[in-house]
Amino acid sequence: MVFLSDEQKSIQQMVRDFAETEIRPAVQDIEQDRQALWSIWEKMAALGLTGLQFPEEYGGAATDSVSYLLAIEELAKVSASVAVTLSVHTTVGILPIYEWGTEAQKQKYLPPLISGQKMAAFGLTEPNAGSDAGRGLTRADAVNGHYVLNGSKIFITNSHLADIFVMTARTERDLPDHKGLSAFIVEKGVNGFVVEEGDGKLGIQGSDWGTLVLEDVEVPADNLLGTRQQGFKIFMNSLDAGRISIGAMSLGIAEACLADSLKYAGERRQFGKPLSDFQAIQFKLADMAVEIEAARHLVYHAAQLKDAGKPFSKEASMAKLWASEACMRAADQAVQIHGGYGYTKDFPVERYFRDAKCTELVEGTSQIQRLVIARHLL
């Protein structure tokens, strides 16, 4: 197992208690009502969960990455929708501003985001640019001391609830693909910035997502993040941290699958004895447990490398790849163990199965993770 410090154990227990007492009773409401998610968000903010790993000078708790991932894991055991909300806010919302922003940008945006007064989101994916994110067509034209943005972003988590968006746009039209991308901080409410409802989705139904439409949106030049042409680099670096976070979310869902399967197998009787007495069921449970432990080591090893200031891109992709695919296998086996009941909404494994699939897609698909790993190896 992964050995935790007393402080890490304390954070883990705090979030576990919060998830059980505050989130579990509201899971169905969260799946159906965006305001229920915001209500949970405000309670997480009051606990300091919205800024765990950021410095105290900006209002954060200054924890390490493992402590933050423990929080994501515990939230995901109960609601992956809540976990992904915090994950996006932290790793691809706040982190780019913290790591690449000027001090003026940090002073303006970090305190309200870290405190949870405001929520963050990021915009990278476009209708024509998913895995090939460098081909985004959203434009940013420099005009009279500001930038004018035109384009759209899809599949944006936290889109309706967020106040601050970090997004890429093409500032150099004569440079190919990712070389012409820059990053900007865009505030909700500016003229021409519209958030539309997103497509209905299979899982993570409680998370807020939508489409961003930008029509002649004026952004101050001071809201350029980093320098021109750094947009792709900023987001790729942020995605490394995001992939570890999705690994932790995958771990939490998989652990919930195992816990519910153990409980059901001990209670459900067939052919005169509990399901847990059948070797076929025992083997499924054993395989789930082994894969979960392997995922745990990969996820927290990547986090420890990050905290140590060492390269962790390859390890982040390894952790995300293994944990997400192990999560999908665990969810599949959990439904199988529950039989027909697992296919109904009477048991949460049906939701785990739908939520698990998302982990193989967000922050780069499994195929993209294999490409990243292979490039590091070669």
C-alpha positions in Angstrom: 0.0 0.0 0.0 1.0 3.7 -0.2 2.1 5.0 3.1 0.5 8.3 4.1 1.6 10.9 6.6 -0.7 11.9 9.5 -1.6 15.1 7.7 -2.5 13.2 4.6 -4.6 10.7 6.6 -6.4 13.6 8.3 -7.3 15.2 4.9 -8.4 11.8 3.5 -10.7 11.2 6.5 -12.1 14.7 6.4 -13.1 14.4 2.7 -14.4 10.9 3.3 -16.7 12.1 6.1 -17.8 15.0 4.0 -18.5 12.8 1.0 -20.6 10.4 3.0 -22.6 13.0 5.0 -23.0 15.8 2.4 -22.7 14.3 -1.0 -24.1 10.8 -0.8 -27.6 12.0 0.2 -27.6 14.5 -2.6 -26.2 12.3 -5.4 -29.4 12.0 -7.3 -30.1 15.7 -7.0 -26.6 16.5 -8.3 -27.2 14.3 -11.3 -30.3 16.3 -12.2 -29.9 19.9 -10.9 -26.9 22.2 -11.5 -27.8 24.2 -8.4 -27.4 21.1 -6.3 -23.8 20.8 -7.5 -23.2 24.5 -6.7 -24.5 23.9 -3.2 -22.0 21.1 -2.7 -19.3 23.3 -4.2 -20.0 26.0 -1.6 -19.6 23.4 1.2 -16.3 22.2 -0.3 -15.1 25.8 -0.5 -15.9 26.2 3.2 -13.7 23.2 4.0 -10.8 24.6 1.9 -11.0 21.9 -0.7 -11.1 24.3 -3.6 -7.5 25.4 -3.1 -5.7 22.6 -1.4 -2.3 22.6 -3.1 -1.8 26.3 -3.6 0.3 28.6 -1.4 -1.2 30.3 1.7 -0.3 33.7 0.3 -3.2 33.3 -2.3 -5.5 31.7 0.3 -4.6 28.0 -0.3 -3.9 25.3 2.2 -0.3 24.6 0.8 -0.8 20.8 0.8 1.2 18.4 -1.4 -0.2 16.8 -4.5 -0.9 13.5 -2.8 -3.2 15.2 -0.3 -5.1 16.8 -3.1 -5.4 13.5 -5.0 -6.7 11.8 -1.8 -9.5 14.3 -1.9 -10.3 13.6 -5.5 -10.3 9.9 -4.8 -12.6 10.1 -1.8 -15.1 12.4 -3.7 -15.1 10.0 -6.7 -16.0 7.1 -4.5 -19.3 8.8 -3.9 -19.8 11.1 -6.9 -17.5 11.2 -9.9 -19.4 14.3 -11.0 -18.3 16.3 -8.0 -14.7 14.9 -8.3 -14.3 16.0 -11.9 -15.7 19.4 -11.1 -12.9 20.0 -8.5 -10.3 18.4 -10.8 -11.0 20.7 -13.7 -11.2 23.7 -11.4 -7.8 22.9 -9.9 -5.5 21.3 -12.5 -6.5 23.0 -15.8 -8.3 26.0 -14.4 -6.2 27.4 -11.6 -2.9 25.7 -12.3 -2.1 27.5 -15.6 -2.6 30.9 -13.9 -0.5 29.9 -10.9 2.4 28.5 -13.0 2.3 30.9 -16.0 0.5 34.0 -14.8 2.1 37.4 -14.0 2.0 38.5 -10.3 -0.8 40.9 -11.2 -2.8 38.1 -12.8 -2.2 35.9 -9.7 -3.3 38.6 -7.3 -6.4 39.3 -9.3 -7.6 35.8 -10.1 -6.1 33.3 -7.6 -7.7 34.4 -4.3 -11.4 34.2 -5.5 -10.7 30.9 -7.3 -8.7 29.2 -4.5 -11.4 30.3 -1.9 -14.1 28.8 -4.1 -15.9 32.1 -4.4 -15.5 31.6 -8.1 -15.0 28.5 -10.2 -12.5 27.9 -13.0 -12.8 26.1 -16.3 -10.6 25.7 -19.4 -11.3 25.7 -23.1 -9.2 23.6 -25.4 -11.4 21.2 -27.3 -13.1 22.5 -30.5 -15.5 20.8 -32.9 -12.6 20.1 -35.3 -9.9 19.6 -32.6 -10.2 16.9 -30.0 -7.2 14.7 -29.6 -5.5 16.8 -32.2 -5.9 19.9 -30.0 -3.2 21.9 -31.8 -5.5 22.4 -34.8 -7.9 24.7 -32.9 -9.3 27.4 -35.1 -10.5 29.9 -32.4 -8.8 33.2 -33.4 -7.4 36.0 -31.2 -6.6 39.1 -33.2 -4.6 42.0 -31.7 -6.6 45.2 -32.0 -5.9 48.6 -30.3 -4.3 47.2 -27.2 -6.6 44.2 -26.7 -7.4 40.9 -28.3 -10.6 40.0 -30.2 -11.6 36.3 -29.9 -13.8 34.5 -32.3 -14.6 30.8 -32.3 -16.1 28.0 -30.1 -15.1 25.4 -27.6 -17.0 22.2 -26.9 -17.3 19.6 -24.0 -16.3 22.3 -21.5 -16.6 21.1 -17.9 -17.8 23.8 -15.3 -19.0 25.9 -18.3 -22.1 27.4 -16.7 -20.9 27.6 -13.1 -17.4 28.9 -13.9 -16.6 32.6 -13.8 -13.0 32.4 -15.1 -11.9 30.6 -18.2 -8.4 29.8 -19.4 -8.5 29.0 -23.1 -6.4 28.8 -26.2 -6.8 30.9 -29.4 -4.7 31.2 -32.5 -2.7 34.5 -32.6 -0.3 33.6 -35.4 -2.3 32.5 -38.5 0.9 32.0 -40.6 2.3 29.4 -38.2 1.1 25.8 -38.5 -1.0 23.9 -35.9 0.0 24.3 -32.2 2.9 26.8 -32.9 0.4 29.6 -33.5 -1.6 29.1 -30.3 -1.6 31.4 -27.3 -3.5 31.2 -24.0 -5.9 33.8 -22.5 -7.8 34.4 -19.3 -11.4 35.2 -20.2 -14.0 36.3 -17.7 -17.7 35.3 -18.1 -20.0 38.2 -18.8 -18.0 40.0 -21.4 -19.9 41.0 -24.5 -20.1 38.2 -27.2 -19.2 35.4 -24.8 -22.1 32.9 -24.6 -22.3 29.6 -22.8 -24.7 27.1 -24.5 -26.0 23.8 -23.2 -23.8 20.9 -24.0 -24.9 17.6 -25.6 -26.5 15.0 -23.3 -23.8 12.6 -22.1 -23.6 9.0 -21.0 -22.0 9.5 -17.6 -20.7 12.1 -15.2 -24.2 13.5 -15.6 -24.0 15.7 -12.6 -21.0 17.7 -13.8 -21.7 21.0 -15.5 -20.7 21.2 -19.1 -21.5 23.1 -22.2 -20.3 24.9 -25.4 -18.5 28.2 -25.3 -19.3 30.6 -28.2 -17.1 33.6 -28.7 -18.2 36.4 -31.1 -15.9 39.4 -31.2 -15.1 39.0 -27.5 -12.7 41.7 -26.4 -10.0 40.5 -24.0 -7.4 43.0 -22.4 -3.9 42.4 -23.6 -3.0 42.0 -19.9 -5.0 38.8 -20.0 -2.6 37.0 -22.3 -1.2 34.1 -20.2 2.5 33.6 -20.6 3.7 35.0 -23.9 2.3 34.6 -27.5 2.7 31.2 -29.0 3.0 29.5 -25.5 -0.6 28.4 -25.4 -0.1 24.8 -26.4 2.8 24.4 -24.0 0.8 25.8 -21.2 -2.1 23.5 -21.7 0.1 20.4 -22.2 1.9 21.1 -19.0 -1.4 21.6 -17.2 -2.8 18.4 -18.7 0.1 16.4 -17.1 -1.2 17.4 -13.7 -4.8 16.8 -14.9 -4.0 13.3 -15.9 -2.8 12.4 -12.5 -6.0 13.9 -11.1 -8.2 11.8 -13.5 -6.1 8.8 -12.4 -7.2 9.5 -8.8 -10.8 9.9 -9.9 -10.6 6.6 -11.7 -9.1 5.0 -8.6 -12.1 6.3 -6.5 -14.7 4.9 -8.9 -12.9 1.6 -9.0 -12.8 1.4 -5.2 -16.5 2.0 -5.1 -17.1 -0.8 -7.6 -15.1 -3.2 -5.4 -16.7 -2.1 -2.2 -20.2 -2.5 -3.5 -19.4 -5.8 -5.2 -18.0 -7.2 -2.0 -21.1 -6.2 -0.1 -23.5 -7.5 -2.7 -21.6 -10.8 -3.1 -21.8 -11.4 0.6 -25.5 -10.7 0.8 -26.9 -12.1 -2.4 -27.6 -15.9 -2.3 -27.9 -18.2 -5.3 -28.0 -22.0 -5.3 -28.3 -22.0 -1.6 -25.1 -20.0 -0.7 -23.7 -16.5 -1.0 -22.2 -15.4 -4.3 -18.9 -14.8 -2.5 -18.6 -18.6 -2.0 -18.3 -19.1 -5.8 -14.7 -19.2 -7.1 -15.8 -17.4 -10.3 -16.9 -14.4 -8.2 -13.8 -14.6 -5.9 -11.5 -14.4 -9.0 -13.3 -11.3 -10.2 -13.0 -9.6 -6.8 -9.3 -10.6 -6.6 -8.5 -9.2 -10.1 -10.3 -5.9 -9.2 -8.3 -5.5 -6.0 -4.9 -6.2 -7.7 -5.6 -3.7 -10.5 -6.8 -1.0 -8.0 -3.6 -1.4 -6.0 -1.4 -1.1 -9.1 -3.3 2.0 -10.1 -2.8 3.5 -6.6 0.9 3.1 -6.8 1.1 4.6 -10.3 -1.0 7.6 -9.4 0.7 8.5 -6.2 4.2 7.9 -7.6 3.5 10.4 -10.4 2.3 12.9 -7.8 5.4 12.4 -5.7 7.6 13.1 -8.8 5.6 16.3 -9.4 6.1 17.5 -5.9 9.8 16.7 -6.1 10.2 18.9 -9.1 11.1 16.0 -11.3 9.8 15.2 -14.8 6.5 13.3 -14.5 4.8 13.5 -17.9 5.4 9.9 -18.8 4.4 8.7 -15.3 1.3 10.9 -15.5 0.2 9.2 -18.7 1.0 5.8 -17.3 -1.1 6.5 -14.2 -4.0 7.9 -16.2 -3.9 5.1 -18.7 -3.8 2.2 -16.3 -6.1 3.7 -13.7 -8.8 4.6 -16.2 -8.7 1.3 -18.0 -8.6 -0.6 -14.6 -11.6 1.5 -13.6 -13.6 0.5 -16.7 -12.8 -3.1 -16.1 -13.8 -2.8 -12.4 -17.1 -1.2 -13.4 -17.7 -3.9 -15.9 -17.1 -6.7 -13.4 -19.2 -4.9 -10.7 -22.2 -4.9 -13.1 -21.5 -8.5 -13.9 -21.4 -9.5 -10.2 -24.7 -7.7 -9.6 -26.3 -9.5 -12.6 -29.6 -8.1 -13.8 -29.7 -5.7 -10.8 -26.5 -4.2 -11.9 -28.2 -3.0 -15.1 -30.8 -1.2 -13.1 -30.7 2.2 -11.4 -31.6 0.5 -8.1 -27.8 -0.1 -7.5 -25.1 2.5 -8.0 -22.9 0.2 -10.1 -25.0 1.2 -13.1 -23.8 4.8 -12.5 -20.2 3.7 -11.9 -20.2 2.0 -15.2 -21.4 5.1 -17.1 -19.0 7.3 -15.2 -16.0 5.0 -15.7 -16.1 5.4 -19.4 -15.4 9.1 -19.2 -12.1 8.5 -17.5 -10.8 6.8 -20.6 -11.6 9.9 -22.7 -10.9 13.1 -20.8 -7.5 14.7 -20.5 -6.4 12.6 -23.5 -7.8 9.3 -24.6 -6.1 6.0 -23.8 -4.6 6.0 -27.3 -3.1 9.5 -26.7 -1.6 8.3 -23.4 0.1 5.4 -25.2 1.5 7.9 -27.8 2.9 10.1 -25.0 4.4 7.1 -23.2 5.9 5.7 -26.4 7.5 9.1 -27.4 9.2 9.3 -24.0 10.5 5.7 -24.4 11.8 6.4 -27.9 
